[in-house]
């Protein structure tokens, strides 16, 4: 009986262990290579991103003028914002009006144009590219300068109004209209959300519309019952992106107002006032505190949007 017991060769017993050892060594070499290639990214994350974030948080609690050493002042910068600085409150109001008016207008215009393009126009790639150009150019200095010329006292808008016998004004130089010109500029940069809306419309099955038409639903009813609910995730996505981008708007106001936020602080965006505090008045500690307040505002609004999305955003069969 003992003679019938098969004895496994020694190599057969140790071979899996040897193979596992080689696999472990190979995994370690691959991991070292991966960390080596990721090292520049980690260095950039630490030096360019995390480092300045931590430094700005510290500076927000100091009196720092870029020329002298920072002096710890605690919460004084934050208290000063809301109790002693009316221009800060005005910049917050101007930015809020800009965001509340321009973002819905832009999204509505982008969605309307996407609906038109979704009807199967010839040369759709051409129109899509042309309409996307404003999003690429709208934030540039050149377009801001052009916008200031178009809405100036001798600009194109007044020239067109003069044809109909209407006396125009210097739109960018008038406190009642200057912010409106910047809102129109933001609406004009509708290309990016339009492309996203168009992609969402292409994902809606045509069978839904065919079934609705058989039941007697017209175009308006189809839009309200099919298109709009199925586009709510896309609307939510565009809304969050445009809110963040709008609160960070800077170039347009800086160029149109010649860096002053005028006339009468009517175009004094939050970011423009932050820039003036930090790089004109050299009050970098106060500017850093403003930056953190802006970050908290944007983060808070984003969180509110995500919390509210469960009441109006549809994902498949769920709401």
C-alpha positions as CSV (number, residue, x, y, z in Angstrom):
1,X,0.0,0.0,0.0
2,X,2.8,2.3,0.8
3,X,4.4,1.5,-2.5
4,X,1.3,2.8,-4.4
5,X,1.5,6.3,-2.9
6,X,2.7,8.7,-5.6
7,X,5.4,11.2,-4.6
8,X,5.3,14.5,-6.4
9,X,8.6,15.6,-7.8
10,X,10.3,18.4,-5.8
11,X,10.2,20.8,-8.7
12,X,6.5,20.4,-9.1
13,X,6.0,21.4,-5.5
14,X,8.1,24.5,-5.6
15,X,7.3,25.7,-9.1
16,X,4.1,27.6,-8.1
17,X,6.0,29.3,-5.3
18,X,8.8,30.3,-7.6
19,X,6.3,31.6,-10.2
20,X,4.5,33.6,-7.6
21,X,7.8,35.1,-6.4
22,X,8.6,36.2,-10.0
23,X,5.2,37.7,-10.4
24,X,5.6,39.7,-7.2
25,X,9.0,41.0,-8.4
26,X,7.5,42.0,-11.7
27,X,4.6,43.8,-10.0
28,X,7.0,45.7,-7.9
29,X,9.1,46.8,-10.9
30,X,5.9,47.9,-12.7
31,X,4.8,49.8,-9.6
32,X,8.1,51.6,-9.4
33,X,8.0,52.5,-13.1
34,X,4.4,53.8,-12.6
35,X,5.4,56.0,-9.7
36,X,8.4,57.2,-11.6
37,X,6.3,58.4,-14.5
38,X,3.7,59.9,-12.1
39,X,6.3,61.7,-10.1
40,X,6.2,64.9,-12.3
41,X,2.4,65.0,-11.9
42,X,2.6,64.5,-8.1
43,X,5.3,67.2,-8.0
44,X,3.1,69.6,-10.0
45,X,0.1,68.8,-7.8
46,X,2.1,69.6,-4.6
47,X,3.9,72.6,-5.8
48,X,1.5,74.2,-8.2
49,X,-1.9,73.3,-6.7
50,X,-1.8,72.1,-3.1
51,X,1.0,74.5,-2.1
52,X,-0.7,77.7,-3.3
53,X,-4.0,76.6,-1.8
54,X,-2.6,76.1,1.6
55,X,-0.5,79.4,1.3
56,X,-3.6,81.4,0.3
57,X,-5.6,80.0,3.2
58,X,-2.8,81.1,5.6
59,X,-2.5,84.5,3.9
60,X,-6.3,85.1,4.2
61,X,-5.7,85.4,7.9
62,X,-2.8,87.9,7.5
63,X,-2.1,91.5,6.6
64,X,0.2,90.9,3.6
65,X,1.1,93.6,1.0
66,X,3.5,91.5,-1.2
67,X,6.3,93.9,-0.2
68,X,6.4,93.3,3.6
69,X,6.2,90.2,5.7
70,X,2.7,88.8,6.5
71,X,1.3,89.8,9.8
72,X,-1.3,87.5,11.5
73,X,-4.6,89.4,11.9
74,X,-7.0,86.4,12.5
75,X,-10.5,86.9,11.1
76,X,-10.1,90.7,10.5
77,X,-10.1,90.3,6.7
78,X,-13.4,88.4,6.7
79,X,-15.1,90.8,9.2
80,X,-13.9,93.7,7.1
81,X,-15.6,92.3,4.0
82,X,-19.1,92.1,5.3
83,X,-19.0,95.1,7.7
84,X,-16.6,97.7,6.4
85,X,-16.3,97.3,2.7
86,X,-19.3,98.5,0.6
87,X,-17.5,97.8,-2.6
88,X,-17.2,94.2,-1.7
89,X,-20.9,93.9,-1.2
90,X,-21.5,95.8,-4.4
91,X,-19.2,93.4,-6.3
92,X,-21.0,90.4,-4.9
93,X,-24.4,92.0,-5.9
94,X,-23.2,92.8,-9.5
95,X,-21.8,89.3,-9.9
96,X,-25.0,87.7,-8.6
97,X,-27.2,89.7,-11.0
98,X,-24.8,88.7,-13.8
99,X,-25.0,85.0,-13.0
100,X,-28.8,84.9,-12.3
101,X,-29.7,86.7,-15.5
102,X,-27.0,85.5,-18.0
103,X,-26.9,81.7,-17.2
104,X,-30.6,81.0,-17.7
105,X,-30.6,83.1,-20.9
106,X,-27.6,81.4,-22.3
107,X,-28.9,77.9,-21.5
108,X,-32.3,78.7,-23.0
109,X,-30.8,80.1,-26.2
110,X,-28.4,77.2,-26.5
111,X,-31.2,74.6,-26.0
112,X,-33.4,76.4,-28.6
113,X,-30.6,76.4,-31.2
114,X,-29.8,72.8,-30.4
115,X,-33.5,71.9,-31.1
116,X,-33.3,73.7,-34.5
117,X,-30.1,71.9,-35.4
118,X,-31.4,68.6,-34.3
119,X,-34.0,68.7,-37.2
120,X,-31.4,67.3,-39.6
121,X,-30.1,70.3,-41.4
122,X,-27.7,69.8,-44.3
123,X,-24.2,70.7,-43.4
124,X,-24.8,70.1,-39.7
125,X,-21.0,69.7,-38.9
126,X,-20.4,73.1,-40.4
127,X,-23.1,74.9,-38.4
128,X,-22.0,73.1,-35.3
129,X,-18.5,74.3,-35.7
130,X,-19.5,77.9,-36.5
131,X,-21.8,78.1,-33.5
132,X,-19.2,76.7,-31.2
133,X,-16.7,79.4,-32.1
134,X,-18.1,82.0,-29.7
135,X,-17.4,79.7,-26.8
136,X,-13.7,79.5,-27.9
137,X,-13.4,83.3,-28.5
138,X,-15.9,84.8,-26.0
139,X,-13.4,84.9,-23.1
140,X,-10.6,86.4,-25.1
141,X,-9.2,89.9,-24.8
142,X,-9.8,90.5,-28.5
143,X,-13.5,89.8,-28.3
144,X,-13.8,92.0,-25.2
145,X,-12.2,94.9,-27.0
146,X,-14.5,94.3,-30.0
147,X,-17.5,94.2,-27.7
148,X,-16.5,97.6,-26.2
149,X,-16.3,99.0,-29.7
150,X,-19.6,97.6,-30.9
151,X,-21.5,99.0,-27.9
152,X,-19.5,102.3,-27.7
153,X,-21.0,105.7,-28.5
154,X,-19.9,105.4,-32.2
155,X,-20.2,101.6,-32.4
156,X,-22.1,99.3,-34.6
157,X,-25.2,99.1,-32.4
158,X,-25.8,102.9,-32.5
159,X,-25.1,102.9,-36.2
160,X,-27.9,100.4,-36.8
161,X,-30.2,102.3,-34.4
162,X,-29.5,105.5,-36.4
163,X,-30.9,103.9,-39.5
164,X,-34.3,103.7,-37.8
165,X,-34.0,107.2,-36.4
166,X,-33.2,106.1,-32.8
167,X,-30.6,108.0,-30.9
168,X,-28.3,105.6,-29.1
169,X,-26.0,106.1,-26.2
170,X,-22.6,104.9,-25.0
171,X,-23.9,101.6,-23.8
172,X,-20.7,100.5,-22.0
173,X,-20.2,103.9,-20.5
174,X,-23.7,104.1,-19.0
175,X,-24.2,102.7,-15.5
176,X,-27.7,101.4,-16.4
177,X,-26.6,99.5,-19.5
178,X,-22.9,98.5,-19.0
179,X,-23.7,95.3,-17.1
180,X,-26.3,94.4,-19.8
181,X,-23.7,94.4,-22.5
182,X,-21.6,91.9,-20.5
183,X,-24.7,89.7,-20.0
184,X,-25.2,89.7,-23.8
185,X,-21.6,88.8,-24.3
186,X,-22.0,85.8,-22.0
187,X,-25.2,84.7,-23.7
188,X,-23.3,85.0,-27.0
189,X,-20.9,82.3,-25.8
190,X,-23.6,79.6,-26.1
191,X,-21.5,77.2,-28.2
192,X,-20.3,74.7,-25.6
193,X,-23.7,74.1,-23.9
194,X,-25.4,74.0,-27.3
195,X,-23.1,71.2,-28.4
196,X,-23.8,69.3,-25.2
197,X,-27.5,69.8,-25.6
198,X,-27.3,68.6,-29.2
199,X,-25.5,65.4,-28.1
200,X,-28.2,64.8,-25.5
201,X,-31.0,65.3,-28.1
202,X,-29.4,62.7,-30.4
203,X,-29.6,60.1,-27.6
204,X,-33.4,60.3,-27.3
205,X,-35.0,57.5,-29.2
206,X,-37.2,58.6,-32.1
207,X,-39.7,55.9,-31.1
208,X,-40.8,58.0,-28.2
209,X,-41.8,60.8,-30.4
210,X,-43.5,58.4,-32.9
211,X,-45.6,56.9,-30.1
212,X,-46.5,60.3,-28.7
213,X,-47.6,61.5,-32.2
214,X,-49.8,58.4,-32.5
215,X,-51.4,59.4,-29.2
216,X,-52.1,62.8,-30.6
217,X,-49.3,64.8,-28.8
218,X,-48.2,67.9,-30.6
219,X,-44.7,69.4,-30.8
220,X,-45.2,71.4,-27.6
221,X,-46.6,68.5,-25.7
222,X,-43.8,66.2,-26.9
223,X,-41.2,68.8,-25.8
224,X,-42.7,69.0,-22.3
225,X,-43.4,65.3,-21.8
226,X,-40.4,63.7,-23.6
227,X,-37.6,66.1,-24.6
228,X,-37.4,68.2,-21.4
229,X,-37.5,65.3,-18.8
230,X,-35.0,63.2,-20.7
231,X,-32.7,66.3,-21.1
232,X,-32.7,67.2,-17.4
233,X,-29.3,65.4,-16.7
234,X,-27.8,67.5,-19.5
235,X,-29.5,70.7,-18.3
236,X,-28.1,70.0,-14.8
237,X,-24.6,69.4,-16.1
238,X,-24.6,72.6,-18.1
239,X,-26.2,74.6,-15.3
240,X,-23.4,73.5,-12.8
241,X,-20.6,74.3,-15.3
242,X,-22.0,77.7,-16.4
243,X,-22.6,78.7,-12.8
244,X,-19.0,78.0,-11.9
245,X,-17.7,79.7,-15.0
246,X,-19.9,82.8,-14.6
247,X,-18.8,83.4,-11.0
248,X,-15.2,83.3,-12.3
249,X,-15.8,85.8,-15.1
250,X,-13.0,88.4,-15.2
251,X,-11.6,89.3,-18.7
252,X,-14.8,90.8,-20.1
253,X,-15.4,93.2,-17.2
254,X,-11.7,94.1,-17.0
255,X,-11.4,95.1,-20.7
256,X,-14.8,96.7,-21.1
257,X,-14.3,98.9,-18.0
258,X,-10.6,99.6,-18.5
259,X,-9.8,97.7,-15.3
260,X,-11.9,99.9,-13.1
261,X,-15.3,98.1,-12.8
262,X,-17.0,101.3,-13.9
263,X,-19.0,103.2,-14.7
264,X,-20.0,103.7,-11.1
265,X,-18.9,100.2,-10.2
266,X,-21.7,98.8,-12.4
267,X,-19.4,96.1,-13.9
268,X,-17.3,95.5,-10.8
269,X,-17.3,91.7,-10.9
270,X,-16.2,89.9,-7.8
271,X,-13.1,88.5,-9.5
272,X,-12.2,92.0,-10.8
273,X,-12.4,93.5,-7.3
274,X,-10.3,90.7,-6.0
275,X,-7.7,91.5,-8.6
276,X,-7.8,95.2,-7.8
277,X,-7.3,94.5,-4.1
278,X,-4.4,92.1,-4.7
279,X,-2.5,93.6,-7.6
280,X,-3.4,97.3,-7.5
281,X,-3.7,98.0,-3.8
282,X,-1.3,95.2,-2.9
283,X,-3.6,94.0,-0.1
284,X,-2.9,90.3,-0.9
285,X,-4.2,89.1,2.5
286,X,-7.6,90.6,1.9
287,X,-7.6,89.3,-1.7
288,X,-6.8,85.8,-0.5
289,X,-9.7,86.0,1.9
290,X,-12.0,87.1,-0.9
291,X,-10.8,84.1,-3.0
292,X,-11.8,81.7,-0.2
293,X,-15.2,83.3,0.2
294,X,-15.7,82.9,-3.6
295,X,-14.7,79.3,-3.3
296,X,-17.2,78.7,-0.5
297,X,-20.0,80.4,-2.5
298,X,-19.3,78.3,-5.5
299,X,-19.0,75.1,-3.5
300,X,-22.2,75.9,-1.6
301,X,-24.2,76.6,-4.7
302,X,-22.9,73.5,-6.4
303,X,-23.9,71.4,-3.3
304,X,-27.4,73.0,-3.3
305,X,-27.7,72.1,-7.0
306,X,-26.8,68.5,-6.4
307,X,-29.2,68.3,-3.4
308,X,-32.0,69.8,-5.4
309,X,-31.3,67.7,-8.5
310,X,-33.1,64.7,-7.0
311,X,-36.4,66.7,-7.3
312,X,-36.2,67.6,-11.0
313,X,-33.5,65.5,-12.7
314,X,-34.6,62.2,-14.3
315,X,-32.1,59.4,-14.7
316,X,-33.8,56.6,-16.7
317,X,-36.9,55.5,-14.8
318,X,-36.0,57.2,-11.6
319,X,-36.5,60.8,-10.5
